[in-house]
């Protein structure tokens, strides 16, 4: 390739030698609609004036937005999503877990339907049909909302960066299967817990009791022996457990990973029989490691008979077994809702409950609570004399 030399006093115009004599070309770098560095180049001009006219014509298109606009019109949903996700990860806007979750929803639902569609061609009618098909397929309302949120993040970012003129997908009608029932009355919980005591061994029961402390499933399964410190409270003459919540284990992070939010990092305290369960779990975990000659950096609290950490979904399977025996459906996150409901019903300060659960604001804690028969009757009792 011949060497291009800048043509004096004419920015963007270059001259070079060919077998047929001197020729002129133009070259101009610019940022496209996604902020990516691009280059416009054209060669073969016999006269420098023609090259100068060409570079000025391109500059005019660049200023008017015609260049970036034409690029945006050709940009597909998939092209934009990949660049958006890359930028959000680079800037620290998305954590790895967030990117993975959004990527899963995008790849499973949005990419097959819209991946090859240009951003400008996604109409409200087409997208509404897509949402309707999702709801008719039996997906839960919360799942459809999450899929829609991923699509909205794409279109909102494209609008903000002037890749499209307007996000036309706002205010869509979203339907879906009703979410799982999160109501659990104390008598039902007692029935379920009694079934657990009857059907589980002592180590399994310790896992269930720990799950009743209002922790997320990943936080329960992320506990290590070093997460728990037992001390004696002189005032109450009883042992108390200091539990540090600083790691979680889920299906994507079997060896432990960061917590959901900054506010999730916290320390909670427990006393009474819960301390006895935690002591037993710690001793059992140490014995399993010793019996299987396992030297590990992280001393996980919940192990199988081989001394390896239980899969994070083991808690679900354990609770499903108890639910089948008791006739009361209880799953890990329902226990978290139940904890919040009972704590608020017992008139515990909402700010304290918020910190205990690891919520970032009081509204989240309020959203976790559910009305119970006892709480409702208690409210009625306070106004009964006026009725």
Secondary structure as GFF3:
##gff-version 3
##sequence-region A 1 387
A	DSSP	beta_strand	5	6	.	.	.	ID=ss1
A	DSSP	beta_strand	13	18	.	.	.	ID=ss2
A	DSSP	beta_strand	21	31	.	.	.	ID=ss3
A	DSSP	beta_strand	37	45	.	.	.	ID=ss4
A	DSSP	alpha_helix	48	64	.	.	.	ID=ss5
A	DSSP	alpha_helix	66	74	.	.	.	ID=ss6
A	DSSP	alpha_helix	77	90	.	.	.	ID=ss7
A	DSSP	alpha_helix	96	105	.	.	.	ID=ss8
A	DSSP	pi_helix	106	110	.	.	.	ID=ss9
A	DSSP	alpha_helix	111	114	.	.	.	ID=ss10
A	DSSP	three_ten_helix	119	121	.	.	.	ID=ss11
A	DSSP	alpha_helix	124	136	.	.	.	ID=ss12
A	DSSP	alpha_helix	141	160	.	.	.	ID=ss13
A	DSSP	alpha_helix	186	199	.	.	.	ID=ss14
A	DSSP	alpha_helix	202	211	.	.	.	ID=ss15
A	DSSP	alpha_helix	217	221	.	.	.	ID=ss16
A	DSSP	three_ten_helix	225	227	.	.	.	ID=ss17
A	DSSP	beta_strand	228	233	.	.	.	ID=ss18
A	DSSP	beta_strand	238	245	.	.	.	ID=ss19
A	DSSP	beta_strand	248	250	.	.	.	ID=ss20
A	DSSP	beta_strand	253	257	.	.	.	ID=ss21
A	DSSP	three_ten_helix	262	264	.	.	.	ID=ss22
A	DSSP	beta_strand	266	271	.	.	.	ID=ss23
A	DSSP	alpha_helix	273	291	.	.	.	ID=ss24
A	DSSP	alpha_helix	314	326	.	.	.	ID=ss25
A	DSSP	alpha_helix	332	345	.	.	.	ID=ss26
A	DSSP	alpha_helix	350	357	.	.	.	ID=ss27
A	DSSP	alpha_helix	362	368	.	.	.	ID=ss28
A	DSSP	alpha_helix	373	383	.	.	.	ID=ss29
A	DSSP	three_ten_helix	384	386	.	.	.	ID=ss30
###
